[in-house]
Amino acid sequence: MKVLDQMGRELYFSAPPKRIISLVPSISEFIIDIGLGDQLVGITKFCIHPKEDIDQKTKVGGTKNLNLSNIRLLKPDLIIGNKEENVKEQIEELASEFPVWMSDCNTFNEAIDMMRVLGEISHKKIEVEQLIFEIKSSFSNLNIGQGKSFLYFIWNDPIYLAGRGTFINSMLEKIGFINACEEERYPEWKGQLADVV
């Protein structure tokens, strides 16, 4: 089976992966949610949920400082990473040895697309579609923002905001909020906290 990751790279799979490493906490949770907990052999030190399912998994470092030796020892047949979470040079090195599927989700729909492709690779399409249905259902009639504006602070010293074109922005707009930051991606904020409150 040929699939594209969200960076446009082609990967080939002759069978569902049996030894998966997730380099992204949210994707580790997703893998467990669709019934692949036994196939998940490696996670980052930031993958902490669900606790009962990940306590016995091998830690392969942090999202930005992977332990490549530990990853090699696990002999993965699928590594799942993320463009923003992981370091490009480490991903390129791993991709020269193992199948690495990269996510790049900036919108709700891109996250749904990611789930569907991973469901196809792992032969878990039914489980994925059920999860997608549950997620979409949870958003129906949900408008808690009611047009209120927000600023989402993602880092301190210097202060950065989540701007347009980010997953954070997409999710908050989906529930009725409007981003007061009109810049793209993650701009540095030059304002004062007193200006906000």
VOBA-1610 file (N, C-alpha, C; in pm, whole numbers, padded with zeros to 5 digits, always signed):
BEGIN
Met+00084-00117+00000Met+00000+00000+00000Met+00089+00125+00000Lys+00057+00219-00088Lys+00130+00345-00094Lys+00046+00454-00027Val+00107+00530+00063Val+00038+00642+00127Val+00130+00764+00126Leu+00069+00881+00135Leu+00144+01005+00149Leu+00132+01054+00292Asp+00243+01105+00345Asp+00229+01170+00475Asp+00190+01316+00452Gln+00175+01393+00557Gln+00127+01530+00542Gln+00236+01628+00500Met+00355+01574+00473Met+00463+01653+00415Met+00477+01621+00266Gly+00389+01530+00216Gly+00391+01493+00075Gly+00488+01382+00041Arg+00544+01314+00140Arg+00639+01205+00116Arg+00565+01073+00101Glu+00611+00990+00009Glu+00550+00858-00014Glu+00609+00754+00080Leu+00520+00671+00134Leu+00562+00556+00214Leu+00489+00434+00163Tyr+00551+00317+00178Tyr+00493+00192+00130Tyr+00483+00093+00246Phe+00369+00027+00255Phe+00346-00073+00359Phe+00288-00198+00296Ser+00349-00313+00324Ser+00295-00440+00273Ser+00203-00505+00375Ala+00209-00460+00499Ala+00125-00515+00607Ala+00108-00407+00713Pro+00008-00423+00800Pro-00008-00326+00908Pro+00115-00327+00999Pro+00159-00211+01046Pro+00276-00206+01135Pro+00250-00278+01267Lys+00354-00344+01315Lys+00344-00418+01441Lys+00429-00355+01551Arg+00520-00265+01512Arg+00609-00200+01609Arg+00612-00049+01580Ile+00522+00022+01647Ile+00503+00165+01621Ile+00571+00249+01729Ile+00639+00354+01685Ile+00691+00454+01778Ile+00620+00585+01747Ser+00565+00647+01850Ser+00500+00777+01836Ser+00587+00884+01901Leu+00616+00988+01824Leu+00698+01098+01874Leu+00614+01220+01912Val+00482+01198+01925Val+00388+01307+01953Val+00287+01260+02057Pro+00275+01329+02171Pro+00181+01284+02275Pro+00038+01263+02228Ser-00018+01355+02151Ser-00157+01340+02107Ser-00174+01220+02014Ile-00072+01191+01935Ile-00080+01076+01844Ile-00067+00946+01923Ser+00012+00946+02029Ser+00020+00827+02115Ser-00117+00794+02172Glu-00189+00896+02219Glu-00325+00875+02270Glu-00417+00822+02161Phe-00406+00879+02042Phe-00488+00835+01929Phe-00463+00688+01897Ile-00336+00648+01894Ile-00301+00509+01862Ile-00364+00414+01963Ile-00360+00450+02088Ile-00423+00367+02192Ile-00574+00367+02176Asp-00632+00483+02145Asp-00777+00495+02129Asp-00832+00405+02019Ile-00753+00381+01914Ile-00803+00296+01805Ile-00762+00150+01821Gly-00711+00115+01938Gly-00685-00025+01968Gly-00549-00077+01931Leu-00450+00014+01919Leu-00315-00030+01881Leu-00215-00016+01996Gly-00265-00020+02119Gly-00177-00007+02234Gly-00067-00112+02239Asp-00098-00236+02200Asp+00003-00342+02203Asp+00111-00321+02097Gln+00076-00256+01988Gln+00173-00231+01881Gln+00259-00107+01908Leu+00217-00024+02002Leu+00292+00097+02036Leu+00408+00058+02128Val+00530+00059+02072Val+00646+00012+02149Val+00732+00125+02204Gly+00719+00245+02148Gly+00802+00356+02194Gly+00726+00488+02192Ile+00753+00571+02294Ile+00686+00701+02307Ile+00786+00802+02363Thr+00749+00930+02360Thr+00836+01032+02420Thr+00808+01043+02569Lys+00896+01111+02638Lys+00877+01131+02783Lys+00758+01222+02812Phe+00707+01290+02709Phe+00591+01378+02726Phe+00459+01306+02699Cys+00465+01182+02655Cys+00344+01102+02633Cys+00302+01045+02768Ile+00199+01103+02828Ile+00162+01065+02966Ile+00019+01015+02980His-00058+01018+02873His-00197+00973+02878His-00224+00868+02771Pro-00309+00771+02795Pro-00363+00733+02925Pro-00257+00658+03006Lys-00241+00700+03130Lys-00133+00653+03217Lys-00123+00501+03223Glu-00238+00435+03239Glu-00235+00289+03255Glu-00185+00217+03129Asp-00193+00284+03014Asp-00151+00220+02889Asp-00008+00254+02849Ile+00049+00360+02904Ile+00182+00401+02857Ile+00294+00381+02959Asp+00260+00345+03080Asp+00362+00330+03183Asp+00472+00231+03145Gln+00436+00125+03075Gln+00533+00020+03043Gln+00602+00041+02907Lys+00569+00149+02839Lys+00628+00174+02707Lys+00769+00231+02721Thr+00854+00199+02625Thr+00991+00251+02624Thr+00990+00398+02586Lys+01059+00479+02665Lys+01070+00623+02636Lys+01189+00644+02541Val+01167+00726+02439Val+01271+00749+02339Val+01318+00895+02340Gly+01312+00958+02457Gly+01356+01096+02471Gly+01241+01194+02464Gly+01275+01322+02445Gly+01173+01425+02430Gly+01139+01447+02285Thr+01039+01527+02258Thr+00999+01550+02119Thr+01109+01620+02040Lys+01189+01703+02106Lys+01294+01779+02039Lys+01434+01718+02057Asn+01447+01621+02144Asn+01578+01557+02166Asn+01559+01406+02178Leu+01537+01344+02064Leu+01512+01200+02059Leu+01639+01122+02088Asn+01623+01007+02151Asn+01734+00914+02173Asn+01732+00815+02057Leu+01811+00844+01954Leu+01809+00763+01832Leu+01855+00620+01858Ser+01945+00600+01953Ser+01991+00464+01986Ser+01876+00380+02040Asn+01797+00438+02132Asn+01680+00366+02184Asn+01581+00333+02074Ile+01561+00427+01982Ile+01469+00404+01871Ile+01517+00287+01786Arg+01646+00285+01755Arg+01701+00176+01672Arg+01685+00041+01741Leu+01705+00037+01872Leu+01691-00089+01946Leu+01549-00145+01939Leu+01451-00058+01925Leu+01310-00102+01920Leu+01270-00158+01783Lys+01354-00137+01681Lys+01329-00189+01546Lys+01186-00158+01498Pro+01150-00031+01492Pro+01013+00004+01452Pro+00986-00023+01305Asp+00861-00057+01274Asp+00822-00064+01133Asp+00733+00055+01097Leu+00712+00146+01192Leu+00648+00275+01166Leu+00684+00372+01279Ile+00734+00488+01240Ile+00757+00598+01333Ile+00665+00712+01289Ile+00593+00769+01385Ile+00503+00880+01353Ile+00554+01005+01423Gly+00580+01109+01344Gly+00629+01235+01398Gly+00542+01351+01356Asn+00587+01471+01391Asn+00513+01592+01358Asn+00611+01703+01319Lys+00576+01777+01215Lys+00664+01882+01162Lys+00703+01985+01268Glu+00609+02027+01351Glu+00639+02130+01451Glu+00700+02073+01579Glu+00664+01952+01613Glu+00709+01894+01740Glu+00851+01839+01734Asn+00891+01786+01620Asn+01017+01714+01611Asn+01121+01791+01530Val+01249+01758+01553Val+01361+01826+01488Val+01387+01761+01352Lys+01390+01846+01249Lys+01402+01800+01110Lys+01521+01706+01090Glu+01637+01741+01142Glu+01758+01661+01120Glu+01744+01521+01181Gln+01684+01512+01298Gln+01664+01381+01360Gln+01564+01298+01279Ile+01458+01362+01231Ile+01359+01291+01151Ile+01421+01241+01022Glu+01503+01323+00957Glu+01568+01282+00833Glu+01659+01162+00856Glu+01733+01163+00967Glu+01820+01049+00998Glu+01737+00922+01019Leu+01628+00933+01094Leu+01542+00817+01116Leu+01479+00768+00987Ala+01439+00863+00901Ala+01372+00827+00775Ala+01467+00756+00679Ser+01597+00769+00700Ser+01692+00696+00616Ser+01702+00549+00657Glu+01644+00514+00773Glu+01651+00377+00824Glu+01515+00311+00842Phe+01411+00392+00869Phe+01279+00337+00903Phe+01169+00413+00830Pro+01050+00352+00817Pro+00936+00428+00764Pro+00893+00534+00866Val+00898+00661+00826Val+00858+00771+00913Val+00744+00847+00846Trp+00629+00846+00913Trp+00511+00918+00862Trp+00500+01047+00942Met+00503+01162+00871Met+00501+01293+00937Met+00365+01358+00927Ser+00316+01406+01041Ser+00192+01483+01043Ser+00225+01631+01038Asp+00130+01708+00986Asp+00142+01854+00981Asp+00000+01910+00983Cys-00059+01915+01100Cys-00200+01953+01116Cys-00213+02097+01162Asn-00265+02181+01074Asn-00289+02320+01110Asn-00437+02352+01123Thr-00522+02256+01084Thr-00667+02275+01093Thr-00732+02148+01146Phe-00856+02163+01188Phe-00935+02049+01233Phe-00943+01943+01122Asn-00970+01986+00999Asn-00984+01891+00888Asn-00854+01818+00858Glu-00740+01885+00874Glu-00612+01817+00854Glu-00589+01712+00962Ala-00635+01737+01083Ala-00625+01636+01189Ala-00712+01515+01156Ile-00831+01538+01103Ile-00918+01428+01061Ile-00853+01349+00949Asp-00793+01419+00852Asp-00722+01351+00742Asp-00609+01265+00796Met-00533+01317+00894Met-00424+01241+00954Met-00477+01112+01016Met-00587+01123+01088Met-00645+01005+01152Met-00684+00901+01048Arg-00744+00946+00939Arg-00789+00852+00835Arg-00671+00779+00769Val-00564+00852+00740Val-00448+00787+00677Val-00385+00686+00773Leu-00371+00722+00900Leu-00313+00628+00997Leu-00405+00508+01017Gly-00536+00530+01007Gly-00631+00418+01013Gly-00616+00324+00895Glu-00587+00382+00778Glu-00566+00300+00659Glu-00437+00218+00671Ile-00330+00283+00713Ile-00201+00214+00729Ile-00213+00098+00827Ser-00284+00121+00936Ser-00291+00022+01045Ser-00408-00076+01033His-00485-00063+00923His-00604-00148+00903His-00704-00130+01017Lys-00723-00006+01060Lys-00817+00027+01168Lys-00918+00131+01120Lys-00961+00119+00994Lys-01051+00219+00937Lys-01182+00231+01014Ile-01240+00119+01053Ile-01369+00121+01123Ile-01354+00193+01257Glu-01250+00160+01332Glu-01227+00223+01462Glu-01203+00374+01446Val-01128+00410+01342Val-01100+00552+01319Val-01227+00628+01283Glu-01309+00570+01194Glu-01433+00639+01156Glu-01527+00655+01275Gln-01529+00556+01365Gln-01611+00568+01486Gln-01560+00682+01574Leu-01428+00691+01589Leu-01370+00798+01670Leu-01397+00935+01607Ile-01383+00943+01474Ile-01411+01069+01404Ile-01557+01110+01425Phe-01647+01013+01416Phe-01789+01041+01438Phe-01811+01099+01578Glu-01747+01037+01678Glu-01761+01085+01816Glu-01705+01226+01833Ile-01591+01252+01770Ile-01530+01385+01780Ile-01620+01490+01714Lys-01664+01460+01592Lys-01750+01556+01522Lys-01881+01578+01596Ser-01936+01472+01652Ser-02062+01484+01728Ser-02044+01573+01850Ser-01927+01567+01911Ser-01903+01648+02031Ser-01900+01797+01999Phe-01877+01831+01872Phe-01874+01971+01831Phe-02010+02024+01789Ser-02105+01935+01761Ser-02235+01982+01714Ser-02302+02067+01822Asn-02353+02178+01780Asn-02421+02273+01870Asn-02330+02328+01980Leu-02199+02322+01960Leu-02106+02375+02060Leu-02059+02512+02013Asn-02101+02616+02080Asn-02061+02752+02044Asn-02034+02830+02173Ile-01938+02781+02249Ile-01913+02843+02380Ile-01846+02980+02368Gly-01777+03004+02254Gly-01711+03134+02238Gly-01807+03246+02207Gln-01913+03215+02135Gln-02017+03313+02098Gln-01959+03443+02045Gly-01856+03431+01961Gly-01798+03549+01897Gly-01702+03630+01983Lys-01669+03581+02101Lys-01572+03651+02187Lys-01432+03636+02129Ser-01349+03737+02151Ser-01213+03730+02098Ser-01119+03668+02202Phe-01007+03616+02153Phe-00909+03553+02242Phe-00768+03585+02196Leu-00675+03578+02289Leu-00532+03572+02263Leu-00483+03446+02331Tyr-00409+03364+02259Tyr-00361+03237+02314Tyr-00209+03246+02327Phe-00162+03255+02450Phe-00019+03267+02477Phe+00042+03127+02482Ile+00147+03106+02400Ile+00207+02972+02396Ile+00346+02967+02458Trp+00407+03082+02480Trp+00543+03081+02535Trp+00568+03211+02610Asn+00656+03204+02708Asn+00690+03321+02788Asn+00839+03348+02776Asp+00877+03473+02761Asp+01015+03518+02762Asp+01097+03464+02646Pro+01075+03511+02525Pro+00977+03612+02487Pro+00836+03551+02476Ile+00738+03638+02476Ile+00598+03593+02470Ile+00559+03571+02324Tyr+00508+03451+02297Tyr+00458+03418+02163Tyr+00309+03385+02171Leu+00240+03416+02062Leu+00096+03389+02052Leu+00070+03284+01946Ala-00044+03217+01956Ala-00092+03132+01848Ala-00174+03221+01756Gly-00125+03241+01635Gly-00194+03326+01539Gly-00279+03246+01442Arg-00312+03309+01331Arg-00390+03242+01225Arg-00305+03131+01164Gly-00370+03034+01104Gly-00298+02926+01038Gly-00237+02826+01134Thr-00290+02818+01256Thr-00241+02720+01353Thr-00357+02629+01394Phe-00322+02513+01444Phe-00424+02419+01491Phe-00501+02478+01609Ile-00431+02547+01697Ile-00496+02610+01812Ile-00604+02707+01764Asn-00569+02791+01667Asn-00665+02886+01611Asn-00784+02814+01550Ser-00757+02709+01474Ser-00864+02633+01408Ser-00963+02577+01509Met-00911+02519+01617Met-00999+02458+01717Met-01081+02562+01793Leu-01020+02674+01829Leu-01094+02776+01903Leu-01198+02845+01814Glu-01165+02864+01686Glu-01266+02919+01594Glu-01382+02821+01577Lys-01350+02691+01579Lys-01454+02590+01561Lys-01559+02595+01673Ile-01520+02643+01790Ile-01617+02652+01900Ile-01663+02796+01925Gly-01643+02882+01824Gly-01706+03013+01828Gly-01623+03131+01873Phe-01493+03113+01893Phe-01408+03225+01932Phe-01346+03290+01808Ile-01301+03414+01823Ile-01234+03488+01715Ile-01096+03528+01765Asn-00993+03495+01688Asn-00856+03525+01728Asn-00828+03675+01716Ala-00790+03738+01826Ala-00755+03880+01824Ala-00619+03903+01760Cys-00540+03797+01748Cys-00410+03805+01681Cys-00433+03781+01532Glu-00407+03881+01451Glu-00433+03868+01307Glu-00312+03818+01231Glu-00198+03804+01298Glu-00077+03756+01231Glu-00082+03605+01214Glu-00002+03554+01120Glu+00005+03411+01093Glu+00101+03341+01190Arg+00073+03215+01211Arg+00158+03123+01287Arg+00179+03167+01432Tyr+00306+03187+01474Tyr+00336+03212+01615Tyr+00417+03341+01632Pro+00352+03456+01619Pro+00427+03581+01629Pro+00465+03614+01774Glu+00574+03689+01785Glu+00612+03740+01918Glu+00519+03855+01954Trp+00475+03857+02079Trp+00381+03960+02124Trp+00458+04073+02188Lys+00431+04193+02145Lys+00501+04312+02196Lys+00414+04392+02293Gly+00292+04348+02317Gly+00200+04422+02403Gly+00228+04403+02551Gln+00145+04461+02631Gln+00153+04448+02776Gln+00031+04372+02825Leu+00050+04293+02929Leu-00061+04216+02984Leu-00176+04307+03027Ala-00144+04425+03076Ala-00248+04519+03119Ala-00337+04560+03002Asp-00281+04557+02879Asp-00361+04591+02760Asp-00468+04488+02733Val-00445+04365+02777Val-00538+04256+02749Val-00651+04253+02851Val-00617+04262+02979Val-00718+04257+03083Val-00778+04393+03103
//
